Amino acid sequence: AQSVTQLGSHVSVSEGALVLLRCNYSSSVPPYLFWYVQYPNQGLQLLLKYTTGATLVKGINGFEAEFKKSETSFHLTKPSAHMSDAAEYFCAVSSVNNAGNMLTFGGGTRLMVKP
Amino acid sequence: DAGVIQSPRHEVTEMGQEVTLRCKPISGHNSLFWYRQTMMRGLELLIYFNNNVPIDDSGMPEDRFSAKMPNASFSTLKIQPSEPRDSAVYFCASSSTRGSSPLHFGNGTRLTVT
């Protein structure tokens, strides 16, 4: 079984400040890890993914995430927040044995950016 | 690539009525998923298909919910009869079968049952 925990359902930062959204996962096999972003009244969009290889993954809009196996974490960061980053962010895990490619999502973190 | 297309975008209906939500996945994707999103429960997987065959429908809340995928380019989610607690945003997503492949989501159908 696999699971995802996102610490903090709401995170508030000032514009220009560092963004850090936390994600911890549980998986019995090597995981594939994903971050998605959801803007109001839209579906989820892929920000970045980790499959194999380099543990620091860069995504769209200046976001990046680092896979840390020892900590079972995949935290999302951005050096400088922009007002347009305000959205809900979802971490998800998929296992390599999952022939059906079923993702398990975390509960989401709503990011608010203050001017 | 038009992405995953869902219709309608908004649906308002009265309790007891039948509701049908529609989804066209991305061409070439062979996995299709139906999710429901609410404030209380977040994102819930209802059912998913591989190559048009339902694989796991354990997330379907009740017998009032049913889903079909008659071919690779079309799926429906039906609620009959609908109830106010079914009000939510329903998302369809598709992907290829490989575990590293991300899901591509549609823009959702916002269902309101009065």
Chai-1 contact restraints between the chains, C-beta under 6 A:
chainA,res_idxA,chainB,res_idxB,connection_type,confidence,min_distance_angstrom,max_distance_angstrom,comment,restraint_id
A,Y32,B,G99,contact,1.0,0.0,6.0,A-B,restraint_1
A,Y32,B,S100,contact,1.0,0.0,6.0,A-B,restraint_2
A,F34,B,P102,contact,1.0,0.0,6.0,A-B,restraint_3
A,Q42,B,N107,contact,1.0,0.0,6.0,A-B,restraint_4
A,G43,B,F91,contact,1.0,0.0,6.0,A-B,restraint_5
A,G43,B,F105,contact,1.0,0.0,6.0,A-B,restraint_6
A,G43,B,G106,contact,1.0,0.0,6.0,A-B,restraint_7
A,G43,B,N107,contact,1.0,0.0,6.0,A-B,restraint_8
A,G43,B,G108,contact,1.0,0.0,6.0,A-B,restraint_9
A,L44,B,F105,contact,1.0,0.0,6.0,A-B,restraint_10
A,L46,B,P102,contact,1.0,0.0,6.0,A-B,restraint_11
A,K49,B,P102,contact,1.0,0.0,6.0,A-B,restraint_12
A,T51,B,S100,contact,1.0,0.0,6.0,A-B,restraint_13
A,S94,B,G99,contact,1.0,0.0,6.0,A-B,restraint_14
A,V96,B,G99,contact,1.0,0.0,6.0,A-B,restraint_15
A,N98,B,G99,contact,1.0,0.0,6.0,A-B,restraint_16
A,G100,B,N50,contact,1.0,0.0,6.0,A-B,restraint_17
A,G100,B,I55,contact,1.0,0.0,6.0,A-B,restraint_18
A,N101,B,S31,contact,1.0,0.0,6.0,A-B,restraint_19
A,N101,B,S95,contact,1.0,0.0,6.0,A-B,restraint_20
A,N101,B,T97,contact,1.0,0.0,6.0,A-B,restraint_21
A,N101,B,G99,contact,1.0,0.0,6.0,A-B,restraint_22
A,N101,B,S101,contact,1.0,0.0,6.0,A-B,restraint_23
A,L103,B,L103,contact,1.0,0.0,6.0,A-B,restraint_24
A,F105,B,L43,contact,1.0,0.0,6.0,A-B,restraint_25
A,G107,B,G42,contact,1.0,0.0,6.0,A-B,restraint_26
